[in-house]
Amino acid sequence: MESETFDWFPHLSLNDELASYISFPPGTLGHLPDMDVEVRLVRTADWRDVARRFPLFGRQGTIKVNSWSPDGHRFAFVAYPKQQS
């Protein structure tokens, strides 16, 4: 699938109907740490149609491993706190 965002780490639910992945802003080179990103939930029938967006401050470890529940109805991800300057 083509996208203007930089998308990484797709993980399929156990029933293969849903997928989650992390989406970095357009122009991102690599998967940099400490950025405003989105975790996206899509139906695998059409990856372009994003069912839910979870904007957060994250990095590669936000959703690096498959974290779907055994029933395929929930998944976990990690948001990182922004450091105060």
PyMOL Python script that loads the backbone (N, CA, C, O; Angstrom):
from pymol import cmd

cmd.read_pdbstr("""\
ATOM      1  N   MET A   1       0.838  -1.177   0.000  1.00  0.00           N
ATOM      2  CA  MET A   1       0.000   0.000   0.000  1.00  0.00           C
ATOM      3  C   MET A   1       0.883   1.242   0.000  1.00  0.00           C
ATOM      4  O   MET A   1       1.854   1.313   0.754  1.00  0.00           O
ATOM      5  N   GLU A   2       0.560   2.196  -0.821  1.00  0.00           N
ATOM      6  CA  GLU A   2       1.293   3.459  -0.832  1.00  0.00           C
ATOM      7  C   GLU A   2       0.632   4.442   0.123  1.00  0.00           C
ATOM      8  O   GLU A   2      -0.591   4.482   0.256  1.00  0.00           O
ATOM      9  N   SER A   3       1.470   5.232   0.782  1.00  0.00           N
ATOM     10  CA  SER A   3       0.986   6.205   1.753  1.00  0.00           C
ATOM     11  C   SER A   3       1.967   7.361   1.798  1.00  0.00           C
ATOM     12  O   SER A   3       3.159   7.168   1.554  1.00  0.00           O
ATOM     13  N   GLU A   4       1.491   8.553   2.106  1.00  0.00           N
ATOM     14  CA  GLU A   4       2.424   9.671   2.240  1.00  0.00           C
ATOM     15  C   GLU A   4       3.109   9.668   3.603  1.00  0.00           C
ATOM     16  O   GLU A   4       4.108  10.360   3.798  1.00  0.00           O
ATOM     17  N   THR A   5       2.581   8.899   4.539  1.00  0.00           N
ATOM     18  CA  THR A   5       3.223   8.755   5.838  1.00  0.00           C
ATOM     19  C   THR A   5       4.240   7.616   5.761  1.00  0.00           C
ATOM     20  O   THR A   5       4.283   6.870   4.782  1.00  0.00           O
ATOM     21  N   PHE A   6       5.048   7.498   6.800  1.00  0.00           N
ATOM     22  CA  PHE A   6       6.085   6.474   6.867  1.00  0.00           C
ATOM     23  C   PHE A   6       5.589   5.419   7.851  1.00  0.00           C
ATOM     24  O   PHE A   6       5.657   5.630   9.062  1.00  0.00           O
ATOM     25  N   ASP A   7       5.092   4.293   7.355  1.00  0.00           N
ATOM     26  CA  ASP A   7       4.384   3.310   8.171  1.00  0.00           C
ATOM     27  C   ASP A   7       5.263   2.096   8.461  1.00  0.00           C
ATOM     28  O   ASP A   7       5.932   1.563   7.576  1.00  0.00           O
ATOM     29  N   TRP A   8       5.243   1.670   9.741  1.00  0.00           N
ATOM     30  CA  TRP A   8       6.096   0.570  10.181  1.00  0.00           C
ATOM     31  C   TRP A   8       5.337  -0.393  11.081  1.00  0.00           C
ATOM     32  O   TRP A   8       4.282  -0.066  11.625  1.00  0.00           O
ATOM     33  N   PHE A   9       5.899  -1.586  11.224  1.00  0.00           N
ATOM     34  CA  PHE A   9       5.522  -2.588  12.209  1.00  0.00           C
ATOM     35  C   PHE A   9       4.042  -2.994  12.141  1.00  0.00           C
ATOM     36  O   PHE A   9       3.340  -2.894  13.147  1.00  0.00           O
ATOM     37  N   PRO A  10       3.558  -3.447  10.984  1.00  0.00           N
ATOM     38  CA  PRO A  10       2.165  -3.925  10.935  1.00  0.00           C
ATOM     39  C   PRO A  10       2.022  -5.237  11.698  1.00  0.00           C
ATOM     40  O   PRO A  10       2.871  -6.124  11.599  1.00  0.00           O
ATOM     41  N   HIS A  11       0.944  -5.346  12.453  1.00  0.00           N
ATOM     42  CA  HIS A  11       0.667  -6.552  13.229  1.00  0.00           C
ATOM     43  C   HIS A  11      -0.769  -6.976  12.995  1.00  0.00           C
ATOM     44  O   HIS A  11      -1.695  -6.196  13.221  1.00  0.00           O
ATOM     45  N   LEU A  12      -0.961  -8.199  12.547  1.00  0.00           N
ATOM     46  CA  LEU A  12      -2.292  -8.736  12.274  1.00  0.00           C
ATOM     47  C   LEU A  12      -2.922  -9.287  13.544  1.00  0.00           C
ATOM     48  O   LEU A  12      -2.247  -9.877  14.388  1.00  0.00           O
ATOM     49  N   SER A  13      -4.245  -9.080  13.661  1.00  0.00           N
ATOM     50  CA  SER A  13      -4.977  -9.737  14.741  1.00  0.00           C
ATOM     51  C   SER A  13      -4.974 -11.241  14.462  1.00  0.00           C
ATOM     52  O   SER A  13      -4.699 -11.665  13.339  1.00  0.00           O
ATOM     53  N   LEU A  14      -5.274 -12.032  15.465  1.00  0.00           N
ATOM     54  CA  LEU A  14      -5.201 -13.481  15.312  1.00  0.00           C
ATOM     55  C   LEU A  14      -6.209 -14.032  14.306  1.00  0.00           C
ATOM     56  O   LEU A  14      -6.011 -15.119  13.764  1.00  0.00           O
ATOM     57  N   ASN A  15      -7.300 -13.283  14.050  1.00  0.00           N
ATOM     58  CA  ASN A  15      -8.265 -13.731  13.047  1.00  0.00           C
ATOM     59  C   ASN A  15      -7.981 -13.115  11.665  1.00  0.00           C
ATOM     60  O   ASN A  15      -8.747 -13.329  10.725  1.00  0.00           O
ATOM     61  N   ASP A  16      -6.902 -12.364  11.544  1.00  0.00           N
ATOM     62  CA  ASP A  16      -6.461 -11.735  10.290  1.00  0.00           C
ATOM     63  C   ASP A  16      -7.433 -10.695   9.727  1.00  0.00           C
ATOM     64  O   ASP A  16      -7.282 -10.286   8.576  1.00  0.00           O
ATOM     65  N   GLU A  17      -8.421 -10.260  10.506  1.00  0.00           N
ATOM     66  CA  GLU A  17      -9.385  -9.276  10.024  1.00  0.00           C
ATOM     67  C   GLU A  17      -8.934  -7.844  10.270  1.00  0.00           C
ATOM     68  O   GLU A  17      -9.321  -6.940   9.528  1.00  0.00           O
ATOM     69  N   LEU A  18      -8.128  -7.624  11.291  1.00  0.00           N
ATOM     70  CA  LEU A  18      -7.665  -6.295  11.666  1.00  0.00           C
ATOM     71  C   LEU A  18      -6.144  -6.261  11.698  1.00  0.00           C
ATOM     72  O   LEU A  18      -5.485  -7.293  11.819  1.00  0.00           O
ATOM     73  N   ALA A  19      -5.609  -5.072  11.590  1.00  0.00           N
ATOM     74  CA  ALA A  19      -4.169  -4.875  11.726  1.00  0.00           C
ATOM     75  C   ALA A  19      -3.929  -3.551  12.431  1.00  0.00           C
ATOM     76  O   ALA A  19      -4.734  -2.625  12.331  1.00  0.00           O
ATOM     77  N   SER A  20      -2.823  -3.470  13.139  1.00  0.00           N
ATOM     78  CA  SER A  20      -2.393  -2.220  13.758  1.00  0.00           C
ATOM     79  C   SER A  20      -0.965  -1.944  13.289  1.00  0.00           C
ATOM     80  O   SER A  20      -0.197  -2.868  13.023  1.00  0.00           O
ATOM     81  N   TYR A  21      -0.624  -0.666  13.194  1.00  0.00           N
ATOM     82  CA  TYR A  21       0.735  -0.272  12.820  1.00  0.00           C
ATOM     83  C   TYR A  21       1.002   1.138  13.298  1.00  0.00           C
ATOM     84  O   TYR A  21       0.074   1.871  13.638  1.00  0.00           O
ATOM     85  N   ILE A  22       2.279   1.525  13.326  1.00  0.00           N
ATOM     86  CA  ILE A  22       2.665   2.875  13.714  1.00  0.00           C
ATOM     87  C   ILE A  22       2.938   3.690  12.456  1.00  0.00           C
ATOM     88  O   ILE A  22       3.572   3.217  11.512  1.00  0.00           O
ATOM     89  N   SER A  23       2.447   4.917  12.466  1.00  0.00           N
ATOM     90  CA  SER A  23       2.591   5.793  11.312  1.00  0.00           C
ATOM     91  C   SER A  23       3.378   7.039  11.723  1.00  0.00           C
ATOM     92  O   SER A  23       2.958   7.803  12.592  1.00  0.00           O
ATOM     93  N   PHE A  24       4.531   7.222  11.074  1.00  0.00           N
ATOM     94  CA  PHE A  24       5.380   8.384  11.318  1.00  0.00           C
ATOM     95  C   PHE A  24       5.005   9.485  10.321  1.00  0.00           C
ATOM     96  O   PHE A  24       4.444   9.179   9.269  1.00  0.00           O
ATOM     97  N   PRO A  25       5.295  10.745  10.616  1.00  0.00           N
ATOM     98  CA  PRO A  25       4.956  11.847   9.719  1.00  0.00           C
ATOM     99  C   PRO A  25       5.633  11.712   8.348  1.00  0.00           C
ATOM    100  O   PRO A  25       6.679  11.073   8.230  1.00  0.00           O
ATOM    101  N   PRO A  26       5.032  12.316   7.312  1.00  0.00           N
ATOM    102  CA  PRO A  26       5.658  12.301   5.985  1.00  0.00           C
ATOM    103  C   PRO A  26       7.081  12.853   6.054  1.00  0.00           C
ATOM    104  O   PRO A  26       7.350  13.795   6.800  1.00  0.00           O
ATOM    105  N   GLY A  27       7.979  12.271   5.284  1.00  0.00           N
ATOM    106  CA  GLY A  27       9.363  12.741   5.247  1.00  0.00           C
ATOM    107  C   GLY A  27      10.259  12.168   6.322  1.00  0.00           C
ATOM    108  O   GLY A  27      11.457  12.454   6.331  1.00  0.00           O
ATOM    109  N   THR A  28       9.719  11.367   7.232  1.00  0.00           N
ATOM    110  CA  THR A  28      10.527  10.753   8.277  1.00  0.00           C
ATOM    111  C   THR A  28      11.482   9.741   7.645  1.00  0.00           C
ATOM    112  O   THR A  28      11.068   8.908   6.838  1.00  0.00           O
ATOM    113  N   LEU A  29      12.730   9.819   8.007  1.00  0.00           N
ATOM    114  CA  LEU A  29      13.725   8.866   7.518  1.00  0.00           C
ATOM    115  C   LEU A  29      14.050   7.899   8.644  1.00  0.00           C
ATOM    116  O   LEU A  29      14.647   8.294   9.645  1.00  0.00           O
ATOM    117  N   GLY A  30      13.671   6.656   8.494  1.00  0.00           N
ATOM    118  CA  GLY A  30      13.863   5.672   9.543  1.00  0.00           C
ATOM    119  C   GLY A  30      12.747   5.774  10.570  1.00  0.00           C
ATOM    120  O   GLY A  30      11.753   6.467  10.352  1.00  0.00           O
ATOM    121  N   HIS A  31      12.914   5.094  11.670  1.00  0.00           N
ATOM    122  CA  HIS A  31      11.917   5.169  12.747  1.00  0.00           C
ATOM    123  C   HIS A  31      12.579   5.835  13.943  1.00  0.00           C
ATOM    124  O   HIS A  31      13.100   5.176  14.843  1.00  0.00           O
ATOM    125  N   LEU A  32      12.543   7.143  13.924  1.00  0.00           N
ATOM    126  CA  LEU A  32      13.234   7.973  14.913  1.00  0.00           C
ATOM    127  C   LEU A  32      12.533   7.924  16.265  1.00  0.00           C
ATOM    128  O   LEU A  32      11.333   7.659  16.330  1.00  0.00           O
ATOM    129  N   PRO A  33      13.263   8.175  17.334  1.00  0.00           N
ATOM    130  CA  PRO A  33      12.651   8.194  18.663  1.00  0.00           C
ATOM    131  C   PRO A  33      11.978   9.533  18.949  1.00  0.00           C
ATOM    132  O   PRO A  33      12.280  10.559  18.339  1.00  0.00           O
ATOM    133  N   ASP A  34      11.064   9.476  19.893  1.00  0.00           N
ATOM    134  CA  ASP A  34      10.478  10.683  20.485  1.00  0.00           C
ATOM    135  C   ASP A  34       9.868  11.619  19.443  1.00  0.00           C
ATOM    136  O   ASP A  34      10.386  12.705  19.182  1.00  0.00           O
ATOM    137  N   MET A  35       8.770  11.180  18.862  1.00  0.00           N
ATOM    138  CA  MET A  35       8.062  11.953  17.840  1.00  0.00           C
ATOM    139  C   MET A  35       6.561  11.864  18.083  1.00  0.00           C
ATOM    140  O   MET A  35       6.082  10.957  18.763  1.00  0.00           O
ATOM    141  N   ASP A  36       5.833  12.813  17.521  1.00  0.00           N
ATOM    142  CA  ASP A  36       4.383  12.693  17.461  1.00  0.00           C
ATOM    143  C   ASP A  36       4.065  11.722  16.331  1.00  0.00           C
ATOM    144  O   ASP A  36       4.396  11.979  15.174  1.00  0.00           O
ATOM    145  N   VAL A  37       3.424  10.611  16.669  1.00  0.00           N
ATOM    146  CA  VAL A  37       3.110   9.545  15.713  1.00  0.00           C
ATOM    147  C   VAL A  37       1.641   9.154  15.889  1.00  0.00           C
ATOM    148  O   VAL A  37       0.938   9.696  16.742  1.00  0.00           O
ATOM    149  N   GLU A  38       1.200   8.216  15.078  1.00  0.00           N
ATOM    150  CA  GLU A  38      -0.125   7.639  15.251  1.00  0.00           C
ATOM    151  C   GLU A  38      -0.011   6.131  15.215  1.00  0.00           C
ATOM    152  O   GLU A  38       0.734   5.575  14.408  1.00  0.00           O
ATOM    153  N   VAL A  39      -0.751   5.469  16.090  1.00  0.00           N
ATOM    154  CA  VAL A  39      -1.001   4.046  15.932  1.00  0.00           C
ATOM    155  C   VAL A  39      -2.329   3.968  15.206  1.00  0.00           C
ATOM    156  O   VAL A  39      -3.305   4.597  15.613  1.00  0.00           O
ATOM    157  N   ARG A  40      -2.365   3.199  14.133  1.00  0.00           N
ATOM    158  CA  ARG A  40      -3.563   3.102  13.309  1.00  0.00           C
ATOM    159  C   ARG A  40      -4.111   1.681  13.336  1.00  0.00           C
ATOM    160  O   ARG A  40      -3.367   0.701  13.380  1.00  0.00           O
ATOM    161  N   LEU A  41      -5.424   1.608  13.307  1.00  0.00           N
ATOM    162  CA  LEU A  41      -6.137   0.343  13.247  1.00  0.00           C
ATOM    163  C   LEU A  41      -6.870   0.296  11.911  1.00  0.00           C
ATOM    164  O   LEU A  41      -7.605   1.222  11.570  1.00  0.00           O
ATOM    165  N   VAL A  42      -6.673  -0.774  11.161  1.00  0.00           N
ATOM    166  CA  VAL A  42      -7.318  -0.927   9.852  1.00  0.00           C
ATOM    167  C   VAL A  42      -7.935  -2.319   9.744  1.00  0.00           C
ATOM    168  O   VAL A  42      -7.545  -3.252  10.447  1.00  0.00           O
ATOM    169  N   ARG A  43      -8.899  -2.429   8.850  1.00  0.00           N
ATOM    170  CA  ARG A  43      -9.419  -3.742   8.459  1.00  0.00           C
ATOM    171  C   ARG A  43      -8.530  -4.227   7.323  1.00  0.00           C
ATOM    172  O   ARG A  43      -8.217  -3.457   6.414  1.00  0.00           O
ATOM    173  N   THR A  44      -8.127  -5.464   7.358  1.00  0.00           N
ATOM    174  CA  THR A  44      -7.183  -5.968   6.363  1.00  0.00           C
ATOM    175  C   THR A  44      -7.791  -6.047   4.964  1.00  0.00           C
ATOM    176  O   THR A  44      -7.059  -6.177   3.982  1.00  0.00           O
ATOM    177  N   ALA A  45      -9.099  -5.972   4.860  1.00  0.00           N
ATOM    178  CA  ALA A  45      -9.736  -5.970   3.540  1.00  0.00           C
ATOM    179  C   ALA A  45      -9.389  -4.699   2.763  1.00  0.00           C
ATOM    180  O   ALA A  45      -9.373  -4.713   1.532  1.00  0.00           O
ATOM    181  N   ASP A  46      -9.110  -3.588   3.480  1.00  0.00           N
ATOM    182  CA  ASP A  46      -8.748  -2.323   2.828  1.00  0.00           C
ATOM    183  C   ASP A  46      -7.866  -1.511   3.781  1.00  0.00           C
ATOM    184  O   ASP A  46      -8.366  -0.767   4.625  1.00  0.00           O
ATOM    185  N   TRP A  47      -6.565  -1.664   3.632  1.00  0.00           N
ATOM    186  CA  TRP A  47      -5.607  -1.002   4.521  1.00  0.00           C
ATOM    187  C   TRP A  47      -5.662   0.518   4.407  1.00  0.00           C
ATOM    188  O   TRP A  47      -5.197   1.207   5.315  1.00  0.00           O
ATOM    189  N   ARG A  48      -6.207   1.058   3.335  1.00  0.00           N
ATOM    190  CA  ARG A  48      -6.264   2.522   3.165  1.00  0.00           C
ATOM    191  C   ARG A  48      -7.350   3.152   4.022  1.00  0.00           C
ATOM    192  O   ARG A  48      -7.290   4.349   4.303  1.00  0.00           O
ATOM    193  N   ASP A  49      -8.333   2.380   4.439  1.00  0.00           N
ATOM    194  CA  ASP A  49      -9.445   2.890   5.237  1.00  0.00           C
ATOM    195  C   ASP A  49      -9.117   2.709   6.721  1.00  0.00           C
ATOM    196  O   ASP A  49      -9.307   1.628   7.280  1.00  0.00           O
ATOM    197  N   VAL A  50      -8.626   3.774   7.348  1.00  0.00           N
ATOM    198  CA  VAL A  50      -8.216   3.708   8.757  1.00  0.00           C
ATOM    199  C   VAL A  50      -9.459   3.770   9.646  1.00  0.00           C
ATOM    200  O   VAL A  50     -10.202   4.751   9.620  1.00  0.00           O
ATOM    201  N   ALA A  51      -9.676   2.718  10.430  1.00  0.00           N
ATOM    202  CA  ALA A  51     -10.844   2.639  11.304  1.00  0.00           C
ATOM    203  C   ALA A  51     -10.677   3.493  12.561  1.00  0.00           C
ATOM    204  O   ALA A  51     -11.632   4.135  12.999  1.00  0.00           O
ATOM    205  N   ARG A  52      -9.482   3.510  13.145  1.00  0.00           N
ATOM    206  CA  ARG A  52      -9.197   4.306  14.354  1.00  0.00           C
ATOM    207  C   ARG A  52      -7.784   4.827  14.281  1.00  0.00           C
ATOM    208  O   ARG A  52      -6.888   4.171  13.750  1.00  0.00           O
ATOM    209  N   ARG A  53      -7.596   6.016  14.821  1.00  0.00           N
ATOM    210  CA  ARG A  53      -6.268   6.642  14.929  1.00  0.00           C
ATOM    211  C   ARG A  53      -6.016   6.965  16.399  1.00  0.00           C
ATOM    212  O   ARG A  53      -6.889   7.477  17.099  1.00  0.00           O
ATOM    213  N   PHE A  54      -4.823   6.658  16.842  1.00  0.00           N
ATOM    214  CA  PHE A  54      -4.432   6.933  18.220  1.00  0.00           C
ATOM    215  C   PHE A  54      -3.187   7.819  18.177  1.00  0.00           C
ATOM    216  O   PHE A  54      -2.072   7.297  18.176  1.00  0.00           O
ATOM    217  N   PRO A  55      -3.347   9.151  18.141  1.00  0.00           N
ATOM    218  CA  PRO A  55      -2.178  10.034  18.122  1.00  0.00           C
ATOM    219  C   PRO A  55      -1.488  10.018  19.481  1.00  0.00           C
ATOM    220  O   PRO A  55      -2.141  10.051  20.524  1.00  0.00           O
ATOM    221  N   LEU A  56      -0.155   9.967  19.453  1.00  0.00           N
ATOM    222  CA  LEU A  56       0.599   9.917  20.700  1.00  0.00           C
ATOM    223  C   LEU A  56       2.040  10.310  20.452  1.00  0.00           C
ATOM    224  O   LEU A  56       2.466  10.473  19.308  1.00  0.00           O
ATOM    225  N   PHE A  57       2.779  10.460  21.525  1.00  0.00           N
ATOM    226  CA  PHE A  57       4.207  10.716  21.470  1.00  0.00           C
ATOM    227  C   PHE A  57       4.873   9.360  21.626  1.00  0.00           C
ATOM    228  O   PHE A  57       4.702   8.700  22.651  1.00  0.00           O
ATOM    229  N   GLY A  58       5.633   8.935  20.616  1.00  0.00           N
ATOM    230  CA  GLY A  58       6.167   7.587  20.676  1.00  0.00           C
ATOM    231  C   GLY A  58       7.440   7.414  19.884  1.00  0.00           C
ATOM    232  O   GLY A  58       8.116   8.376  19.520  1.00  0.00           O
ATOM    233  N   ARG A  59       7.744   6.161  19.630  1.00  0.00           N
ATOM    234  CA  ARG A  59       8.971   5.774  18.937  1.00  0.00           C
ATOM    235  C   ARG A  59       8.824   4.322  18.493  1.00  0.00           C
ATOM    236  O   ARG A  59       7.745   3.736  18.583  1.00  0.00           O
ATOM    237  N   GLN A  60       9.925   3.756  18.013  1.00  0.00           N
ATOM    238  CA  GLN A  60       9.921   2.396  17.505  1.00  0.00           C
ATOM    239  C   GLN A  60       9.295   1.422  18.516  1.00  0.00           C
ATOM    240  O   GLN A  60       8.539   0.538  18.113  1.00  0.00           O
ATOM    241  N   GLY A  61       9.580   1.555  19.770  1.00  0.00           N
ATOM    242  CA  GLY A  61       9.063   0.641  20.790  1.00  0.00           C
ATOM    243  C   GLY A  61       7.588   0.785  21.088  1.00  0.00           C
ATOM    244  O   GLY A  61       7.037   0.007  21.866  1.00  0.00           O
ATOM    245  N   THR A  62       6.931   1.772  20.479  1.00  0.00           N
ATOM    246  CA  THR A  62       5.498   1.969  20.699  1.00  0.00           C
ATOM    247  C   THR A  62       4.696   0.721  20.343  1.00  0.00           C
ATOM    248  O   THR A  62       3.759   0.357  21.054  1.00  0.00           O
ATOM    249  N   ILE A  63       5.061   0.073  19.253  1.00  0.00           N
ATOM    250  CA  ILE A  63       4.319  -1.104  18.797  1.00  0.00           C
ATOM    251  C   ILE A  63       5.259  -2.036  18.029  1.00  0.00           C
ATOM    252  O   ILE A  63       4.960  -2.453  16.910  1.00  0.00           O
ATOM    253  N   LYS A  64       6.377  -2.347  18.635  1.00  0.00           N
ATOM    254  CA  LYS A  64       7.394  -3.142  17.941  1.00  0.00           C
ATOM    255  C   LYS A  64       7.029  -4.619  17.842  1.00  0.00           C
ATOM    256  O   LYS A  64       7.361  -5.265  16.847  1.00  0.00           O
ATOM    257  N   VAL A  65       6.363  -5.159  18.837  1.00  0.00           N
ATOM    258  CA  VAL A  65       5.994  -6.572  18.822  1.00  0.00           C
ATOM    259  C   VAL A  65       4.473  -6.704  18.737  1.00  0.00           C
ATOM    260  O   VAL A  65       3.734  -5.800  19.125  1.00  0.00           O
ATOM    261  N   ASN A  66       4.035  -7.826  18.233  1.00  0.00           N
ATOM    262  CA  ASN A  66       2.601  -8.055  18.125  1.00  0.00           C
ATOM    263  C   ASN A  66       1.987  -8.092  19.518  1.00  0.00           C
ATOM    264  O   ASN A  66       2.441  -8.849  20.376  1.00  0.00           O
ATOM    265  N   SER A  67       0.970  -7.292  19.745  1.00  0.00           N
ATOM    266  CA  SER A  67       0.394  -7.180  21.085  1.00  0.00           C
ATOM    267  C   SER A  67      -1.124  -7.335  21.060  1.00  0.00           C
ATOM    268  O   SER A  67      -1.816  -6.737  21.883  1.00  0.00           O
ATOM    269  N   TRP A  68      -1.647  -8.123  20.135  1.00  0.00           N
ATOM    270  CA  TRP A  68      -3.075  -8.389  20.072  1.00  0.00           C
ATOM    271  C   TRP A  68      -3.480  -9.367  21.172  1.00  0.00           C
ATOM    272  O   TRP A  68      -2.739 -10.290  21.513  1.00  0.00           O
ATOM    273  N   SER A  69      -4.678  -9.140  21.717  1.00  0.00           N
ATOM    274  CA  SER A  69      -5.216 -10.084  22.697  1.00  0.00           C
ATOM    275  C   SER A  69      -5.561 -11.399  21.990  1.00  0.00           C
ATOM    276  O   SER A  69      -5.775 -11.406  20.778  1.00  0.00           O
ATOM    277  N   PRO A  70      -5.617 -12.501  22.725  1.00  0.00           N
ATOM    278  CA  PRO A  70      -5.904 -13.791  22.101  1.00  0.00           C
ATOM    279  C   PRO A  70      -7.230 -13.834  21.336  1.00  0.00           C
ATOM    280  O   PRO A  70      -7.361 -14.587  20.371  1.00  0.00           O
ATOM    281  N   ASP A  71      -8.220 -13.024  21.762  1.00  0.00           N
ATOM    282  CA  ASP A  71      -9.504 -13.028  21.051  1.00  0.00           C
ATOM    283  C   ASP A  71      -9.521 -12.073  19.852  1.00  0.00           C
ATOM    284  O   ASP A  71     -10.505 -12.032  19.114  1.00  0.00           O
ATOM    285  N   GLY A  72      -8.433 -11.298  19.646  1.00  0.00           N
ATOM    286  CA  GLY A  72      -8.344 -10.395  18.504  1.00  0.00           C
ATOM    287  C   GLY A  72      -9.194  -9.145  18.615  1.00  0.00           C
ATOM    288  O   GLY A  72      -9.389  -8.452  17.616  1.00  0.00           O
ATOM    289  N   HIS A  73      -9.710  -8.830  19.809  1.00  0.00           N
ATOM    290  CA  HIS A  73     -10.567  -7.661  19.977  1.00  0.00           C
ATOM    291  C   HIS A  73      -9.848  -6.438  20.545  1.00  0.00           C
ATOM    292  O   HIS A  73     -10.387  -5.332  20.501  1.00  0.00           O
ATOM    293  N   ARG A  74      -8.652  -6.621  21.071  1.00  0.00           N
ATOM    294  CA  ARG A  74      -7.895  -5.512  21.658  1.00  0.00           C
ATOM    295  C   ARG A  74      -6.422  -5.674  21.333  1.00  0.00           C
ATOM    296  O   ARG A  74      -5.941  -6.777  21.073  1.00  0.00           O
ATOM    297  N   PHE A  75      -5.715  -4.550  21.354  1.00  0.00           N
ATOM    298  CA  PHE A  75      -4.264  -4.593  21.217  1.00  0.00           C
ATOM    299  C   PHE A  75      -3.673  -3.516  22.106  1.00  0.00           C
ATOM    300  O   PHE A  75      -4.358  -2.568  22.490  1.00  0.00           O
ATOM    301  N   ALA A  76      -2.416  -3.664  22.425  1.00  0.00           N
ATOM    302  CA  ALA A  76      -1.733  -2.731  23.321  1.00  0.00           C
ATOM    303  C   ALA A  76      -0.634  -1.995  22.559  1.00  0.00           C
ATOM    304  O   ALA A  76      -0.076  -2.500  21.585  1.00  0.00           O
ATOM    305  N   PHE A  77      -0.342  -0.781  23.038  1.00  0.00           N
ATOM    306  CA  PHE A  77       0.781  -0.012  22.517  1.00  0.00           C
ATOM    307  C   PHE A  77       1.297   0.878  23.630  1.00  0.00           C
ATOM    308  O   PHE A  77       0.645   1.026  24.663  1.00  0.00           O
ATOM    309  N   VAL A  78       2.463   1.471  23.426  1.00  0.00           N
ATOM    310  CA  VAL A  78       3.114   2.268  24.455  1.00  0.00           C
ATOM    311  C   VAL A  78       3.238   3.713  23.992  1.00  0.00           C
ATOM    312  O   VAL A  78       3.776   3.982  22.918  1.00  0.00           O
ATOM    313  N   ALA A  79       2.744   4.637  24.799  1.00  0.00           N
ATOM    314  CA  ALA A  79       2.972   6.072  24.588  1.00  0.00           C
ATOM    315  C   ALA A  79       4.037   6.506  25.593  1.00  0.00           C
ATOM    316  O   ALA A  79       4.064   6.029  26.727  1.00  0.00           O
ATOM    317  N   TYR A  80       4.893   7.394  25.173  1.00  0.00           N
ATOM    318  CA  TYR A  80       5.975   7.879  26.024  1.00  0.00           C
ATOM    319  C   TYR A  80       5.655   9.288  26.495  1.00  0.00           C
ATOM    320  O   TYR A  80       5.108  10.074  25.721  1.00  0.00           O
ATOM    321  N   PRO A  81       5.978   9.641  27.744  1.00  0.00           N
ATOM    322  CA  PRO A  81       5.743  11.009  28.191  1.00  0.00           C
ATOM    323  C   PRO A  81       6.687  11.980  27.508  1.00  0.00           C
ATOM    324  O   PRO A  81       7.855  11.668  27.277  1.00  0.00           O
ATOM    325  N   LYS A  82       6.178  13.152  27.190  1.00  0.00           N
ATOM    326  CA  LYS A  82       7.061  14.195  26.650  1.00  0.00           C
ATOM    327  C   LYS A  82       7.871  14.773  27.783  1.00  0.00           C
ATOM    328  O   LYS A  82       7.349  15.045  28.864  1.00  0.00           O
ATOM    329  N   GLN A  83       9.151  14.960  27.529  1.00  0.00           N
ATOM    330  CA  GLN A  83      10.042  15.543  28.524  1.00  0.00           C
ATOM    331  C   GLN A  83       9.829  17.051  28.562  1.00  0.00           C
ATOM    332  O   GLN A  83       9.739  17.694  27.516  1.00  0.00           O
ATOM    333  N   GLN A  84       9.749  17.603  29.740  1.00  0.00           N
ATOM    334  CA  GLN A  84       9.626  19.047  29.906  1.00  0.00           C
ATOM    335  C   GLN A  84      10.988  19.694  29.764  1.00  0.00           C
ATOM    336  O   GLN A  84      11.958  19.235  30.367  1.00  0.00           O
ATOM    337  N   SER A  85      11.075  20.746  28.980  1.00  0.00           N
ATOM    338  CA  SER A  85      12.360  21.446  28.779  1.00  0.00           C
ATOM    339  C   SER A  85      12.567  22.509  29.819  1.00  0.00           C
ATOM    340  O   SER A  85      13.589  23.195  29.805  1.00  0.00           O
TER     341      SER A  85
END
""", "prot")
cmd.dss("prot")
cmd.show_as("cartoon", "prot")
cmd.util.cbc("prot")
cmd.orient("prot")
